[in-house]
């Protein structure tokens, strides 16, 4: 009986695999916990990971352990990071691949959720290979700029871009969009990822 009570008591204690700080609680006293339900979120102070989306035109040049420069404009700091993981599928991300980067230990006041710009050591395209699109087609969310592309099954997919020069009413796209890809310049309704697109 005692062993059964101790076993049940052990299930009531949750032990984190690392020391950290609780950043959010998704359950309160008296709630029932369902299998697979996140209870709390914990972050380890000083251990940061950056997630970036890389277009298919450049993903082949990015390898694990590659050193990159991580610029956080909100605190005007550039840090050194290293590629931890490179996704092998872009099926759900509109032709872009998820890359995870770990940041070296630093005393810089980095906070979770800050936007960052990643400089990968990839070979630059010739200037005449760059894409120009109308500035009115661009979507801005915070410090990110993108455009809605059209997927193979005719749905909208927001693609983040790296911009170059502004030439009149056109903007140079340095990465994130190929010259032969379709994108949306205007729409009759509100666009969102997965919205059905009818070309007129």
C-alpha positions in Angstrom: 0.0 0.0 0.0 2.8 2.4 0.9 4.6 1.7 -2.4 1.4 2.5 -4.3 0.9 5.8 -2.4 4.6 6.7 -3.1 4.1 5.9 -6.8 1.0 8.0 -7.0 2.7 10.9 -5.1 5.6 10.7 -7.6 3.2 11.4 -10.5 2.1 14.6 -8.7 5.5 16.1 -8.9 6.9 17.6 -12.1 10.6 18.0 -12.4 12.2 20.1 -15.2 15.2 18.7 -17.0 17.1 21.9 -16.5 17.2 25.0 -14.2 15.2 27.8 -15.5 12.4 30.4 -15.0 8.7 29.8 -15.5 7.5 32.1 -18.2 3.8 31.0 -18.5 1.4 28.7 -16.7 -1.4 27.0 -18.8 -3.1 25.3 -15.8 -4.3 26.3 -12.4 -5.0 24.5 -9.1 -7.9 22.2 -9.4 -7.8 21.8 -13.2 -7.6 18.3 -14.8 -4.4 17.7 -16.8 -5.0 15.9 -20.1 -2.4 13.7 -21.7 0.0 15.7 -23.9 -1.3 19.1 -22.5 1.5 21.6 -21.8 1.3 22.7 -18.2 4.0 25.3 -17.9 6.7 26.9 -20.1 10.2 27.2 -18.8 13.2 29.0 -20.2 16.8 28.7 -19.2 18.3 32.1 -18.6 21.1 32.8 -21.1 20.3 29.9 -23.4 18.7 31.3 -26.5 17.7 29.8 -29.8 16.8 31.7 -33.0 14.5 30.2 -35.6 14.9 31.5 -39.2 13.1 30.6 -42.5 15.5 30.1 -45.4 14.4 29.9 -49.1 15.0 26.8 -51.2 17.5 28.7 -53.4 19.9 29.0 -50.5 19.2 26.2 -48.1 21.7 23.9 -49.8 24.5 26.2 -48.7 23.6 26.1 -45.0 25.1 23.3 -42.9 25.0 22.3 -39.2 27.7 23.9 -37.1 28.0 26.8 -39.5 28.9 30.1 -37.7 26.5 33.0 -38.3 26.0 36.6 -37.2 22.8 37.3 -35.3 21.8 41.0 -35.3 19.1 42.1 -32.8 18.1 45.6 -33.9 16.0 46.4 -30.8 19.2 46.4 -28.6 21.6 47.2 -31.5 23.8 44.2 -30.9 25.3 41.6 -33.2 26.1 38.2 -31.6 27.7 35.1 -32.8 25.6 31.9 -33.3 25.9 28.5 -34.7 23.5 26.4 -36.8 22.0 23.7 -34.7 19.4 22.2 -37.0 18.4 22.4 -40.6 14.9 21.2 -41.6 14.7 18.8 -44.5 11.1 19.6 -45.5 9.4 22.7 -46.6 6.0 21.1 -47.2 4.1 23.2 -44.7 6.2 26.4 -45.0 5.7 27.6 -48.5 9.0 26.6 -50.0 11.1 27.8 -47.0 13.1 25.7 -44.6 13.3 26.1 -40.9 16.8 26.6 -39.5 17.5 26.7 -35.7 20.5 28.6 -34.4 22.0 28.7 -30.9 23.5 31.9 -29.6 26.8 31.9 -27.8 26.7 32.8 -24.1 26.7 36.5 -23.7 26.1 39.3 -21.1 24.1 41.3 -23.7 20.5 41.8 -22.4 18.8 39.5 -24.9 15.1 38.7 -24.1 12.9 35.9 -25.4 10.7 36.9 -28.3 13.0 39.6 -29.8 13.3 39.7 -33.6 16.7 39.0 -35.1 18.3 39.2 -38.5 20.6 36.3 -39.4 23.6 36.7 -41.8 24.5 33.3 -43.3 27.8 32.9 -45.1 26.3 32.1 -48.4 27.3 33.0 -51.9 25.5 36.1 -53.2 23.6 36.1 -56.4 24.6 38.3 -59.3 22.8 41.6 -59.2 20.9 40.9 -62.5 19.5 37.7 -60.9 17.6 39.6 -58.2 13.8 39.9 -58.3 11.9 43.2 -58.4 8.3 43.3 -57.1 5.9 46.2 -56.5 6.3 47.8 -53.1 2.5 47.7 -52.6 2.7 43.8 -52.6 4.8 43.8 -49.4 3.4 42.8 -46.1 5.0 44.2 -42.9 4.6 42.7 -39.5 6.8 44.2 -36.8 10.4 44.1 -38.1 9.6 41.5 -40.7 8.6 42.1 -44.4 7.1 39.5 -46.7 4.8 38.8 -49.6 2.0 36.3 -50.1 2.9 33.6 -52.5 0.6 31.1 -54.2 1.2 27.5 -53.3 0.8 24.5 -55.6 -2.8 23.9 -54.4 -3.7 27.6 -54.9 -3.6 28.8 -51.3 -1.9 31.9 -49.9 1.4 31.4 -48.1 3.2 34.3 -46.4 6.9 34.3 -47.3 9.4 36.4 -45.4 11.9 38.3 -47.5 15.3 40.1 -47.4 15.0 43.4 -49.2 17.6 45.4 -51.2 17.2 48.7 -53.0 14.0 50.6 -53.7 13.9 51.5 -57.4 10.9 53.7 -58.0 7.8 51.8 -57.0 9.7 48.5 -57.2 11.7 46.8 -54.4 14.6 44.5 -54.9 14.3 41.0 -53.3 17.7 39.6 -52.3 16.3 36.4 -50.9 13.1 34.6 -50.2 11.4 34.7 -53.6 12.5 33.2 -57.0 11.9 35.0 -60.3 9.5 32.3 -61.5 7.3 32.2 -58.4 3.8 33.6 -58.3 2.9 36.1 -55.7 -0.1 38.2 -54.8 -0.1 41.9 -55.5 -3.7 42.7 -54.4 -6.8 40.9 -53.2 -10.5 41.6 -52.7 -10.5 40.1 -49.2 -8.2 39.6 -46.3 -5.3 37.3 -46.9 -3.9 34.7 -44.4 -1.9 31.5 -44.6 -4.1 28.8 -46.2 -6.6 31.2 -47.8 -8.0 29.9 -51.0 -6.8 31.9 -54.0 -8.7 32.5 -57.3 -6.6 34.2 -60.0 -8.6 36.7 -62.0 
